[in-house]
Amino acid sequence: MLKERARLIANGLLVTDLVAVAAAFFASYWVRNNLLPWLGLTPRFLYPLPQYLPLLPLALGLWGILLSRSGAYRSHRVVSLLDEAWSIVKTSAFASRCWCWPSTGCVSTSDCWATS
């Protein structure tokens, strides 16, 4: 019973995190396409949003896998807040590196995974 409840909570957190990733995807597009050009920080315009939508499943998959593998959905009763924050920072840095994979010098995805 307790393990079922813990699994349900972990799955709910994963879904919540993926919704946050999707929201960040659309928010970043809006900021880059509307706010930054209005402030004169970047040239206007990006490609239309539908051109970027094929990247959304890749981002969701990458974040879902990395957060699951990093232990983000394990029991947190014995994990300090500092350890939890450090885990998030490491996962974010690793996701950024893999997302920008062509510029990292990784020859294959196994090279990218080996650097975690």
Backbone as JSON, one array per atom type, in Angstrom:
{
  "sequence": "MLKERARLIANGLLVTDLVAVAAAFFASYWVRNNLLPWLGLTPRFLYPLPQYLPLLPLALGLWGILLSRSGAYRSHRVVSLLDEAWSIVKTSAFASRCWCWPSTGCVSTSDCWATS",
  "N": [[0.82, -1.19, 0.0], [1.87, 1.28, 0.88], [4.04, 1.48, -0.86], [2.73, 1.58, -3.3], [1.43, 4.02, -3.06], [3.64, 5.72, -2.85], [4.74, 5.32, -5.39], [2.68, 6.36, -6.95], [2.76, 9.06, -6.16], [5.36, 9.71, -7.03], [5.05, 9.38, -9.81], [3.16, 11.38, -10.26], [4.7, 13.61, -9.63], [6.61, 13.46, -11.66], [5.0, 13.9, -13.94], [4.16, 16.5, -13.34], [6.63, 17.83, -13.43], [7.25, 17.49, -16.15], [5.2, 18.94, -17.31], [5.98, 21.44, -16.43], [8.38, 21.69, -17.86], [7.37, 21.76, -20.48], [5.88, 24.14, -20.29], [7.97, 25.94, -19.84], [9.28, 25.71, -22.28], [7.44, 26.91, -24.11], [7.26, 29.42, -22.9], [9.89, 30.33, -23.13], [10.12, 30.58, -25.87], [8.28, 32.64, -26.31], [9.47, 34.73, -24.83], [11.92, 35.02, -26.21], [11.01, 35.64, -28.77], [9.31, 37.83, -28.51], [9.69, 39.53, -26.14], [12.55, 40.0, -25.8], [13.34, 41.11, -28.38], [11.77, 43.44, -28.26], [12.96, 44.78, -26.19], [15.25, 45.39, -27.46], [17.38, 43.63, -27.43], [17.81, 41.41, -29.01], [17.71, 40.49, -32.48], [14.69, 40.68, -34.37], [12.8, 38.31, -35.83], [11.89, 35.04, -34.72], [11.72, 31.76, -36.22], [8.43, 30.56, -37.08], [6.44, 29.26, -34.38], [5.42, 26.55, -34.81], [7.56, 25.39, -36.21], [9.39, 24.79, -34.27], [8.15, 22.95, -32.65], [8.64, 20.13, -33.06], [10.86, 19.74, -31.45], [9.96, 19.7, -28.87], [8.94, 17.1, -27.9], [11.45, 15.83, -27.77], [12.77, 17.35, -25.8], [11.08, 16.87, -23.61], [11.36, 14.09, -23.35], [14.14, 13.87, -22.85], [14.42, 15.33, -20.41], [12.64, 13.86, -18.79], [13.86, 11.3, -18.7], [16.43, 11.95, -17.65], [15.79, 13.14, -15.15], [14.52, 11.0, -13.89], [16.58, 9.09, -13.86], [18.4, 10.4, -12.25], [17.47, 10.12, -9.74], [15.49, 11.74, -8.81], [12.92, 11.17, -8.08], [12.87, 9.52, -5.92], [12.45, 8.37, -2.52], [12.36, 11.03, -0.26], [12.84, 11.27, 2.39], [15.23, 10.88, 3.72], [17.03, 12.55, 2.53], [18.94, 15.44, 2.39], [18.09, 18.93, 2.04], [20.06, 20.4, 0.76], [21.49, 18.38, -0.6], [19.48, 17.57, -2.35], [19.09, 19.91, -3.86], [21.63, 20.1, -5.04], [21.61, 17.8, -6.63], [19.66, 18.51, -8.5], [20.92, 20.68, -9.75], [23.15, 19.38, -10.91], [21.83, 17.62, -12.67], [20.53, 19.45, -14.34], [22.72, 20.79, -15.5], [23.9, 18.66, -16.85], [21.82, 17.97, -18.61], [21.75, 20.29, -20.16], [24.22, 20.09, -21.38], [23.9, 17.73, -22.9], [21.76, 18.5, -24.5], [22.9, 20.41, -26.08], [24.56, 18.85, -27.56], [25.97, 18.5, -30.14], [27.9, 20.51, -30.01], [29.53, 19.8, -27.95], [31.6, 18.08, -28.35], [31.22, 15.41, -27.98], [31.34, 12.18, -29.25], [29.5, 10.16, -29.5], [26.25, 9.25, -28.16], [26.76, 7.65, -25.98], [29.2, 8.6, -25.08], [28.39, 11.06, -24.12], [26.69, 10.27, -22.02], [28.56, 9.08, -20.39], [29.85, 11.14, -19.14], [28.41, 11.97, -17.01]],
  "CA": [[0.0, 0.0, 0.0], [2.74, 2.46, 0.95], [4.84, 1.55, -2.09], [1.83, 2.04, -4.36], [1.22, 5.45, -2.85], [4.9, 6.38, -3.19], [4.86, 5.27, -6.85], [1.7, 7.31, -7.47], [3.29, 10.4, -5.91], [6.51, 9.89, -7.92], [4.54, 9.58, -11.16], [2.56, 12.7, -10.28], [5.79, 14.6, -9.69], [7.18, 13.4, -13.01], [4.07, 14.59, -14.85], [4.24, 17.92, -13.0], [7.9, 18.34, -13.96], [7.18, 17.55, -17.61], [4.34, 20.09, -17.62], [6.83, 22.62, -16.23], [9.3, 21.75, -19.0], [6.6, 22.23, -21.64], [5.58, 25.56, -20.07], [9.23, 26.67, -20.06], [9.52, 25.68, -23.73], [6.62, 27.94, -24.73], [7.63, 30.72, -22.33], [11.17, 30.77, -23.7], [9.84, 31.03, -27.23], [7.64, 33.95, -26.23], [10.47, 35.72, -24.39], [12.9, 35.24, -27.28], [10.38, 36.19, -29.96], [8.57, 39.06, -28.23], [10.24, 40.41, -25.12], [13.93, 40.42, -26.07], [13.4, 42.09, -29.47], [11.14, 44.69, -27.81], [13.98, 45.45, -25.39], [16.38, 45.67, -28.33], [18.49, 42.74, -27.1], [18.01, 40.44, -30.09], [16.96, 40.83, -33.69], [13.36, 40.11, -34.46], [11.87, 37.34, -35.36], [12.25, 33.63, -34.83], [10.83, 31.0, -37.08], [7.14, 30.35, -36.42], [6.45, 28.25, -33.32], [5.3, 25.16, -35.29], [8.86, 24.89, -36.65], [10.11, 24.34, -33.09], [7.39, 21.95, -31.91], [9.26, 18.79, -33.04], [11.86, 19.67, -30.39], [9.31, 19.54, -27.57], [9.03, 15.72, -27.4], [12.84, 15.54, -27.42], [13.04, 17.98, -24.51], [10.33, 16.15, -22.58], [12.0, 12.8, -23.16], [15.44, 14.07, -22.21], [14.22, 15.69, -19.0], [12.02, 12.73, -18.07], [14.88, 10.27, -18.47], [17.48, 12.43, -16.75], [15.28, 13.3, -13.79], [14.29, 9.67, -13.33], [17.89, 8.45, -13.6], [19.14, 11.11, -11.2], [16.88, 9.81, -8.45], [14.64, 12.86, -8.38], [11.61, 10.71, -7.62], [13.05, 8.56, -4.83], [11.97, 8.86, -1.23], [13.16, 12.17, 0.17], [12.85, 11.36, 3.85], [16.6, 10.86, 4.25], [17.86, 13.39, 1.68], [18.93, 16.83, 2.84], [17.69, 19.91, 1.03], [21.27, 20.74, 0.0], [21.74, 17.27, -1.53], [18.43, 17.62, -3.37], [19.4, 21.04, -4.74], [22.83, 19.75, -5.81], [21.18, 16.84, -7.64], [18.96, 19.26, -9.55], [21.93, 21.45, -10.48], [23.92, 18.44, -11.74], [20.96, 17.13, -13.74], [20.32, 20.56, -15.27], [23.96, 20.99, -16.24], [24.06, 17.53, -17.75], [20.81, 18.11, -19.67], [22.21, 21.35, -21.05], [25.34, 19.55, -22.17], [23.38, 16.78, -23.88], [20.91, 19.23, -25.44], [23.83, 21.08, -27.0], [25.47, 17.75, -27.83], [26.91, 18.67, -31.25], [28.99, 21.43, -29.7], [30.27, 19.35, -26.77], [32.71, 17.22, -28.72], [30.87, 14.01, -27.78], [31.29, 11.44, -30.5], [28.25, 9.4, -29.5], [25.47, 9.5, -26.95], [27.39, 6.96, -24.85], [30.2, 9.54, -24.55], [27.67, 12.07, -23.37], [26.23, 9.65, -20.77], [29.71, 8.74, -19.56], [30.36, 12.32, -18.43], [27.52, 12.35, -15.88]],
  "C": [[0.86, 1.26, 0.0], [3.57, 2.61, -0.32], [3.99, 2.01, -3.26], [1.62, 3.54, -4.27], [2.48, 6.24, -3.23], [5.09, 6.42, -4.7], [3.89, 6.27, -7.49], [2.18, 8.75, -7.3], [4.46, 10.68, -6.85], [6.04, 10.13, -9.35], [3.87, 10.94, -11.3], [3.6, 13.8, -10.35], [6.44, 14.63, -11.06], [6.29, 14.15, -14.01], [4.13, 16.09, -14.6], [5.53, 18.54, -13.56], [7.86, 18.46, -15.48], [6.25, 18.67, -18.07], [5.14, 21.38, -17.46], [7.83, 22.79, -17.37], [8.58, 22.27, -20.24], [6.25, 23.71, -21.5], [6.82, 26.41, -20.3], [9.57, 26.75, -21.54], [8.74, 26.81, -24.41], [6.96, 29.33, -24.19], [8.93, 31.23, -22.92], [11.0, 31.24, -25.14], [9.24, 32.44, -27.2], [8.64, 35.04, -25.84], [11.43, 36.04, -25.52], [12.28, 35.93, -28.49], [9.72, 37.54, -29.72], [9.28, 40.02, -27.29], [11.65, 40.9, -25.46], [14.05, 41.36, -27.27], [12.81, 43.45, -29.07], [12.13, 45.49, -26.96], [15.22, 45.8, -26.2], [17.58, 44.77, -28.08], [18.78, 41.7, -28.18], [17.26, 40.92, -31.32], [15.61, 40.13, -33.69], [13.32, 39.24, -35.68], [12.47, 35.96, -35.46], [11.4, 33.0, -35.91], [9.5, 30.84, -36.37], [7.22, 29.18, -35.42], [6.29, 26.82, -33.85], [6.61, 24.55, -35.78], [9.65, 24.31, -35.49], [9.42, 23.2, -32.35], [7.98, 20.54, -31.98], [10.33, 18.63, -31.96], [11.23, 19.41, -29.02], [9.32, 18.09, -27.09], [10.47, 15.31, -27.04], [13.19, 16.11, -26.05], [12.33, 17.24, -23.39], [10.96, 14.78, -22.3], [13.32, 12.9, -22.44], [15.28, 14.37, -20.73], [13.6, 14.56, -18.2], [13.04, 11.66, -17.73], [15.92, 10.74, -17.46], [16.99, 12.61, -15.32], [15.02, 11.95, -13.13], [15.61, 9.0, -12.96], [18.66, 9.13, -12.47], [18.58, 10.83, -9.81], [15.96, 10.9, -7.93], [13.31, 12.4, -7.79], [11.72, 9.61, -6.58], [12.47, 9.16, -3.55], [12.92, 9.95, -0.72], [13.24, 12.3, 1.69], [14.26, 11.44, 4.42], [17.55, 11.73, 3.44], [17.77, 14.84, 2.18], [18.54, 17.75, 1.69], [18.89, 20.3, 0.16], [21.6, 19.64, -1.01], [20.73, 17.27, -2.66], [18.72, 18.74, -4.37], [20.61, 20.72, -5.62], [22.49, 18.75, -6.91], [20.48, 17.53, -8.81], [19.95, 20.06, -10.39], [22.73, 20.54, -11.41], [23.08, 17.95, -12.92], [20.73, 18.22, -14.78], [21.57, 20.82, -16.11], [24.18, 19.88, -17.25], [23.07, 17.6, -18.9], [21.21, 19.19, -20.66], [23.34, 20.86, -21.95], [24.83, 18.6, -23.25], [22.49, 17.46, -24.91], [21.76, 19.92, -26.48], [24.9, 20.11, -27.47], [26.41, 17.99, -29.0], [28.09, 19.59, -30.91], [29.83, 20.97, -28.52], [31.49, 18.52, -27.11], [32.42, 15.75, -28.46], [30.77, 13.35, -29.14], [30.0, 10.66, -30.62], [27.49, 9.71, -28.22], [26.07, 8.77, -25.77], [28.51, 7.82, -24.26], [29.53, 10.58, -23.69], [27.21, 11.5, -22.03], [27.4, 9.39, -19.83], [30.21, 9.94, -18.76], [29.5, 12.7, -17.26], [28.13, 12.02, -14.56]]
}
